[in-house]
Amino acid sequence: MNENVDIGDVGSSVKKNSAAKKYVAEMIGTFVLVLMGCGSAVFLGLSTAGIVGISFAFGISLLAMVYAIGGISGCHINPAVSISMLAAGKISAKDTAIYIAAQCVGAIIGAAALYGIAIGSPSYRGLDITGLGQNGYAEASPLGFSMVSAFIAEVLLTFIFLLVIHGSTSEKVPKGFAGIPIGLSLVLIHLVGISITGTSVNPARSLGPALLVGGTALNQLWLFWVAPIIGGLLAAAVWKFIK
């Protein structure tokens, strides 16, 4: 089993880093993704940033983190990614568990920081109205998509995202460029998914805002863990088959 899978294509340097450094890097990377991605939705909103702007905020955040921490932890910053890598035999069960814990902590800190900044603005209308970029379905969906639609969308979008990650980090592709297709694929996924669920494809990203917002966001959180994990596992299975 290769325990040093690296989205940033610098696996040799990942091997040299201590476990503690990898886990801290995952926490920081997820913190940045939540703060910047969800922050674009909270501070600018659809009326200003638009779906395209928010989509690029998430994609560029991931792209930046791939090159910032890819050489330290591999830059998973997403439990669905770590679980998919475990299923593909590219990371150990121990690292998977601790990566997920670190990612969740980073997402919660990111959401808390986002809220701490947002409440300083007179235009911020609170957790109940403006929220923190949380995900949702039915009445919490931007366009009212049902739970079934949301579930299918999150499974398929995560599947596509993870398939790009597995393919981009394959030994058969040029090294050093994986961050570009991975970041752009997250942009593409958000362009489609924001109107459906706000786009999760990342259980930790959904966890942070939901814990602070509570209510419906917290009650619906299960979908944004179960569906992305299923999508990640499907991607691992398909990649192992087609590879």
Order of alpha helices (4+ residues) and beta strands (2+ residues): alpha-alpha-alpha-alpha-alpha-alpha-alpha-alpha-alpha-alpha-alpha
